[in-house]
Amino acid sequence: MFDTRSALGAAAIAAALACAGPASAETAGAVETLRVNNRSGFTLVQMFASPVTDEYWGDDVLGDFVVPSGRHASITIRNVTQCNYDMLMVFDDGDVLTEVVDVCNTETYTIKP
């Protein structure tokens, strides 16, 4: 379904529809909410988010939830101190997609095939 290497090299495949959060990348302790639209054709079963400078992934931000294709979920990222986050998404067919998302200036992120 997805080629992770292509996804890493590409700019965000989802459009930043509106500027919701603070413009500064150094907003200590900010809380950002991101609406994730799944248009992939597959169920999103896990999603991890961490600052691009972090070496490790945090917890699954979806928790016990999954996001079927055609549906959406709102995720909250706390203690945001920089805007660019690595997102790792795992789908029910086993495919994985990684993407960098500016969580400060993106309200909606759409996963496309």
Backbone as a chain_set.jsonl record, in Angstrom:
{"seq": "MFDTRSALGAAAIAAALACAGPASAETAGAVETLRVNNRSGFTLVQMFASPVTDEYWGDDVLGDFVVPSGRHASITIRNVTQCNYDMLMVFDDGDVLTEVVDVCNTETYTIKP", "coords": {"N": [[0.829, -1.192, 0.0], [1.756, 1.415, 0.978], [4.841, 3.087, 0.422], [7.291, 3.346, 2.605], [9.78, 4.622, 2.447], [9.394, 6.502, 0.4], [7.428, 8.029, 1.588], [8.816, 9.139, 3.722], [10.544, 10.877, 2.415], [8.929, 12.708, 1.26], [7.144, 15.8, 1.419], [4.604, 16.755, 3.79], [1.834, 14.77, 3.073], [-0.689, 15.333, 3.496], [-2.92, 18.083, 3.47], [-2.42, 21.184, 5.114], [-4.992, 22.518, 6.589], [-5.798, 24.665, 8.124], [-4.524, 27.252, 10.254], [-4.134, 26.498, 13.383], [-2.824, 26.446, 15.834], [-0.232, 27.837, 17.971], [2.208, 29.92, 16.367], [4.854, 29.735, 16.965], [7.639, 27.559, 17.245], [8.638, 26.952, 19.626], [6.88, 26.675, 21.843], [6.489, 26.172, 24.971], [5.234, 23.398, 26.669], [2.757, 23.33, 25.356], [-0.514, 22.276, 24.216], [-1.663, 20.387, 21.615], [-4.186, 19.639, 19.227], [-5.096, 17.308, 16.811], [-6.936, 16.521, 14.009], [-7.406, 13.502, 12.492], [-7.969, 12.279, 9.42], [-8.893, 9.352, 7.896], [-8.347, 8.186, 4.849], [-7.306, 6.077, 3.548], [-8.129, 3.575, 2.681], [-7.741, 1.433, 4.25], [-7.934, 0.147, 7.625], [-6.792, 2.17, 10.236], [-4.767, 1.139, 12.753], [-2.896, 1.663, 14.718], [-1.179, 4.543, 15.965], [1.566, 6.571, 16.308], [3.28, 9.302, 17.796], [5.949, 11.558, 17.904], [8.326, 14.097, 18.819], [10.432, 15.308, 16.18], [13.078, 15.282, 16.922], [13.305, 13.35, 18.841], [14.425, 10.117, 19.807], [12.965, 7.852, 20.226], [9.734, 6.25, 19.895], [6.637, 7.273, 21.32], [3.756, 6.376, 23.297], [0.952, 4.643, 21.791], [-1.142, 6.826, 20.264], [-3.784, 6.465, 19.655], [-4.749, 4.741, 21.479], [-7.035, 2.41, 22.675], [-8.573, 2.528, 20.442], [-9.478, 2.266, 16.937], [-9.247, 3.479, 13.556], [-11.365, 3.295, 11.079], [-11.21, 3.248, 7.459], [-12.412, 6.141, 5.864], [-13.342, 7.326, 8.109], [-12.702, 9.43, 11.018], [-10.445, 10.604, 13.61], [-9.751, 12.4, 16.593], [-6.74, 13.453, 17.894], [-4.748, 14.148, 20.745], [-1.903, 15.929, 21.553], [0.318, 16.387, 24.039], [2.368, 18.664, 25.998], [3.906, 19.946, 24.004], [6.82, 21.084, 22.646], [8.137, 21.642, 20.39], [7.278, 22.04, 16.959], [7.345, 20.237, 14.743], [6.527, 16.94, 14.239], [7.223, 13.479, 14.131], [5.199, 11.089, 12.672], [3.959, 7.87, 13.004], [2.184, 5.45, 11.431], [0.185, 2.579, 11.594], [-1.378, 0.069, 9.752], [-4.243, -2.134, 9.247], [-3.579, -4.041, 7.353], [-0.962, -4.46, 7.72], [0.818, -2.66, 6.64], [2.946, 0.22, 6.982], [3.181, 3.677, 7.568], [5.117, 6.569, 7.584], [5.42, 9.964, 8.499], [6.191, 13.455, 8.558], [4.707, 15.928, 10.49], [3.573, 19.189, 11.007], [2.484, 19.966, 13.922], [1.661, 22.246, 15.203], [0.618, 23.997, 13.362], [-1.235, 22.668, 11.869], [-4.457, 21.627, 11.598], [-5.965, 19.551, 10.571], [-5.175, 16.379, 9.367], [-4.857, 14.332, 6.633], [-4.903, 11.022, 5.7], [-3.979, 9.534, 2.799], [-4.38, 7.233, 0.01]], "CA": [[0.0, 0.0, 0.0], [2.572, 2.616, 1.086], [6.285, 2.923, 0.437], [7.742, 4.167, 3.719], [10.888, 5.474, 2.022], [8.832, 7.635, -0.34], [6.7, 8.876, 2.533], [9.785, 9.896, 4.509], [11.151, 11.908, 1.599], [7.929, 13.657, 0.773], [6.565, 16.764, 2.372], [3.349, 16.223, 4.319], [0.9, 14.473, 1.99], [-1.986, 15.907, 3.845], [-2.926, 19.547, 3.438], [-2.663, 21.921, 6.357], [-6.201, 23.241, 6.217], [-5.938, 25.931, 8.85], [-3.512, 27.491, 11.281], [-4.89, 26.424, 14.632], [-2.029, 26.595, 17.04], [0.737, 28.913, 18.001], [3.143, 29.921, 15.256], [6.191, 29.484, 17.467], [8.022, 26.174, 17.436], [9.146, 26.816, 20.984], [5.797, 26.926, 22.779], [6.702, 25.196, 26.037], [4.088, 22.799, 27.319], [1.502, 23.528, 24.624], [-1.329, 21.112, 23.893], [-2.149, 20.483, 20.237], [-5.146, 18.628, 18.814], [-5.01, 17.051, 15.38], [-7.976, 15.635, 13.462], [-6.807, 12.583, 11.521], [-8.94, 11.695, 8.495], [-8.334, 8.161, 7.263], [-8.858, 7.956, 3.488], [-6.307, 5.152, 3.009], [-8.696, 2.324, 2.189], [-7.444, 0.424, 5.259], [-8.161, 0.601, 8.992], [-5.633, 2.62, 11.002], [-4.869, 0.41, 14.016], [-2.007, 2.289, 15.686], [-0.563, 5.79, 15.521], [2.536, 7.053, 17.27], [3.74, 10.656, 17.497], [7.049, 12.021, 18.753], [9.071, 15.193, 18.192], [11.41, 14.796, 15.219], [14.382, 15.15, 17.569], [13.301, 12.207, 19.758], [14.961, 8.877, 19.278], [12.024, 6.769, 20.465], [8.308, 6.499, 19.768], [5.874, 7.245, 22.569], [2.628, 5.451, 23.317], [-0.031, 4.69, 20.713], [-2.056, 7.935, 20.573], [-5.169, 6.018, 19.454], [-5.152, 3.925, 22.619], [-7.8, 1.205, 22.339], [-9.408, 2.819, 19.284], [-8.985, 2.153, 15.572], [-9.922, 4.435, 12.684], [-11.646, 2.693, 9.77], [-11.133, 4.149, 6.306], [-13.619, 6.947, 5.722], [-13.668, 7.902, 9.413], [-11.662, 10.304, 11.563], [-10.224, 10.613, 15.06], [-9.011, 13.559, 17.097], [-5.697, 13.058, 18.834], [-4.196, 15.25, 21.519], [-0.472, 15.81, 21.848], [0.593, 17.269, 25.183], [3.757, 19.08, 26.252], [4.55, 20.237, 22.729], [7.869, 22.1, 22.758], [8.517, 21.933, 19.01], [6.092, 21.796, 16.131], [7.456, 19.118, 13.809], [6.416, 15.625, 14.864], [7.195, 12.267, 13.328], [4.003, 10.274, 12.88], [4.075, 6.513, 12.497], [0.843, 4.903, 11.359], [0.155, 1.157, 11.289], [-2.679, -0.284, 9.193], [-4.65, -3.514, 9.487], [-2.961, -4.945, 6.384], [0.45, -4.58, 8.086], [1.617, -1.57, 6.1], [3.334, 1.29, 7.894], [3.429, 4.965, 6.925], [5.688, 7.594, 8.45], [5.267, 11.305, 7.939], [6.447, 14.572, 9.463], [3.56, 16.821, 10.514], [3.678, 20.384, 11.848], [1.285, 19.87, 14.764], [1.261, 23.579, 15.658], [-0.044, 24.739, 12.292], [-2.096, 21.763, 11.117], [-5.641, 21.195, 12.334], [-6.464, 18.313, 9.987], [-4.216, 15.591, 8.611], [-5.59, 13.312, 5.899], [-4.128, 9.893, 5.188], [-4.483, 9.183, 1.474], [-3.701, 6.053, -0.569]], "C": [[0.869, 1.25, 0.0], [4.036, 2.244, 1.012], [6.829, 3.888, 1.476], [8.86, 5.103, 3.288], [10.391, 6.688, 1.245], [8.133, 8.593, 0.598], [7.657, 9.719, 3.353], [10.352, 11.056, 3.712], [10.186, 12.975, 1.147], [7.563, 14.663, 1.854], [5.234, 16.192, 2.811], [2.37, 16.001, 3.173], [-0.489, 15.006, 2.281], [-1.88, 17.422, 3.854], [-3.113, 20.11, 4.832], [-3.829, 22.852, 6.064], [-6.374, 24.568, 6.939], [-4.831, 26.055, 9.876], [-4.223, 27.578, 12.622], [-4.077, 26.803, 15.84], [-1.092, 27.758, 16.956], [1.731, 28.786, 16.857], [4.551, 29.573, 15.698], [6.444, 28.006, 17.668], [8.486, 25.93, 18.863], [8.077, 27.159, 22.015], [5.862, 25.856, 23.862], [5.389, 24.711, 26.616], [2.765, 22.976, 26.613], [0.787, 22.193, 24.419], [-1.88, 21.336, 22.495], [-3.114, 19.337, 19.95], [-5.12, 18.527, 17.3], [-6.134, 16.102, 14.991], [-7.322, 14.81, 12.36], [-7.925, 11.953, 10.707], [-8.282, 10.505, 7.807], [-9.034, 7.914, 5.931], [-7.984, 6.93, 2.774], [-6.901, 3.929, 2.33], [-8.465, 1.167, 3.161], [-7.713, 1.002, 6.646], [-6.831, 0.97, 9.645], [-5.742, 1.985, 12.381], [-3.954, 0.97, 15.101], [-1.446, 3.567, 15.089], [0.326, 6.299, 16.648], [3.008, 8.432, 16.838], [4.872, 11.009, 18.458], [7.737, 13.18, 18.046], [10.153, 14.625, 17.277], [12.79, 14.602, 15.832], [14.447, 13.969, 18.527], [13.775, 10.947, 19.045], [13.944, 7.737, 19.33], [10.583, 7.216, 20.252], [7.67, 6.462, 21.143], [4.79, 6.192, 22.497], [1.755, 5.644, 22.083], [-1.071, 5.759, 21.06], [-3.526, 7.57, 20.339], [-5.658, 5.203, 20.646], [-5.844, 2.656, 22.164], [-8.636, 1.374, 21.074], [-8.694, 2.49, 17.975], [-9.774, 3.149, 14.731], [-10.144, 3.775, 11.323], [-11.495, 3.728, 8.649], [-12.469, 4.857, 6.138], [-14.044, 7.606, 7.023], [-12.531, 8.8, 9.87], [-11.549, 10.115, 13.074], [-9.508, 11.905, 15.405], [-7.992, 13.053, 18.099], [-5.156, 14.313, 19.517], [-2.743, 14.948, 21.819], [-0.163, 16.846, 22.91], [2.079, 17.585, 25.284], [4.539, 19.308, 24.964], [5.557, 21.366, 22.928], [8.477, 22.421, 21.405], [7.375, 21.475, 18.116], [6.178, 20.576, 15.233], [7.502, 17.796, 14.553], [6.493, 14.538, 13.806], [5.93, 11.518, 13.689], [4.265, 8.909, 12.255], [2.694, 5.892, 12.578], [0.908, 3.451, 10.902], [-1.272, 0.795, 10.874], [-2.967, -1.771, 9.37], [-4.089, -4.504, 8.483], [-1.463, -5.105, 6.646], [1.332, -3.477, 7.545], [1.84, -0.485, 7.143], [3.624, 2.538, 7.072], [4.052, 5.884, 7.959], [5.623, 8.923, 7.731], [5.658, 12.32, 8.998], [5.278, 15.546, 9.342], [3.857, 17.984, 11.456], [2.406, 20.452, 12.694], [0.807, 21.222, 15.277], [0.4, 24.301, 14.624], [-0.938, 23.871, 11.419], [-3.25, 21.338, 12.013], [-6.085, 19.817, 11.882], [-5.386, 17.673, 9.147], [-4.989, 14.463, 7.947], [-4.631, 12.266, 5.36], [-4.768, 9.473, 3.868], [-3.743, 7.956, 0.934], [-2.486, 6.455, -1.389]], "O": [[0.733, 2.079, -0.9], [4.43, 1.183, 1.495], [6.833, 5.1, 1.264], [8.894, 6.258, 3.712], [10.916, 7.788, 1.416], [8.222, 9.811, 0.442], [7.366, 10.876, 3.656], [10.616, 12.118, 4.276], [10.603, 14.042, 0.695], [7.67, 14.386, 3.048], [4.781, 15.207, 2.23], [2.099, 16.914, 2.394], [-1.339, 15.105, 1.395], [-0.838, 17.971, 4.214], [-3.876, 19.571, 5.634], [-3.67, 23.857, 5.372], [-7.018, 25.484, 6.427], [-4.267, 25.051, 10.311], [-4.832, 28.595, 12.956], [-4.592, 27.419, 16.773], [-1.132, 28.559, 16.022], [2.056, 27.68, 16.427], [5.366, 29.154, 14.875], [5.595, 27.282, 18.186], [8.704, 24.782, 19.25], [8.362, 27.876, 22.975], [5.342, 24.755, 23.681], [4.536, 25.508, 27.007], [1.722, 22.782, 27.236], [1.403, 21.128, 24.446], [-2.497, 22.366, 22.225], [-2.889, 18.204, 20.375], [-5.121, 19.538, 16.597], [-6.275, 15.02, 15.562], [-6.754, 15.356, 11.414], [-8.732, 11.187, 11.233], [-7.222, 10.649, 7.199], [-10.186, 7.482, 5.901], [-7.922, 6.909, 1.545], [-6.247, 3.309, 1.49], [-8.934, 0.053, 2.927], [-7.717, 2.221, 6.818], [-5.873, 0.198, 9.615], [-6.698, 2.254, 13.109], [-4.214, 0.77, 16.287], [-1.259, 3.675, 13.877], [-0.11, 6.438, 17.791], [3.124, 8.703, 15.643], [4.771, 10.79, 19.665], [7.737, 13.248, 16.817], [10.727, 13.576, 17.571], [13.592, 13.828, 15.308], [15.533, 13.613, 18.986], [13.55, 10.753, 17.85], [14.046, 6.772, 18.571], [10.249, 8.391, 20.406], [8.103, 5.718, 22.023], [4.889, 5.233, 21.731], [1.816, 6.679, 21.418], [-1.801, 5.616, 22.041], [-4.418, 8.295, 20.78], [-6.862, 4.998, 20.801], [-5.3, 1.907, 21.353], [-9.339, 0.446, 20.677], [-7.465, 2.443, 17.918], [-10.84, 3.609, 15.14], [-9.223, 3.7, 10.509], [-11.637, 4.93, 8.875], [-13.528, 4.24, 6.255], [-15.009, 8.37, 7.041], [-11.513, 8.918, 9.187], [-12.431, 9.548, 13.72], [-8.747, 12.438, 14.598], [-8.326, 12.322, 19.031], [-5.118, 15.393, 18.928], [-2.397, 13.859, 22.277], [-0.361, 18.042, 22.699], [2.927, 16.879, 24.736], [5.698, 18.907, 24.854], [5.191, 22.471, 23.33], [9.251, 23.371, 21.282], [6.594, 20.604, 18.499], [5.157, 19.934, 14.985], [8.382, 17.554, 15.38], [5.909, 14.655, 12.728], [5.622, 11.331, 14.866], [4.734, 8.81, 11.121], [2.101, 5.813, 13.653], [1.603, 3.129, 9.939], [-2.241, 1.156, 11.542], [-2.059, -2.567, 9.611], [-4.12, -5.708, 8.738], [-0.769, -5.795, 5.899], [2.489, -3.364, 7.951], [1.037, -0.298, 8.057], [4.239, 2.462, 6.008], [3.568, 5.971, 9.087], [5.754, 8.995, 6.509], [5.48, 12.08, 10.192], [4.901, 15.942, 8.239], [4.336, 17.78, 12.572], [1.374, 20.939, 12.232], [-0.329, 21.34, 15.738], [-0.448, 25.121, 14.977], [-1.354, 24.297, 10.341], [-3.032, 20.75, 13.073], [-6.529, 19.004, 12.692], [-4.755, 18.329, 8.318], [-5.701, 13.718, 8.62], [-3.672, 12.583, 4.656], [-5.942, 9.106, 3.822], [-2.619, 7.672, 1.348], [-1.803, 5.594, -1.944]]}, "num_chains": 1, "name": "protein.A"}
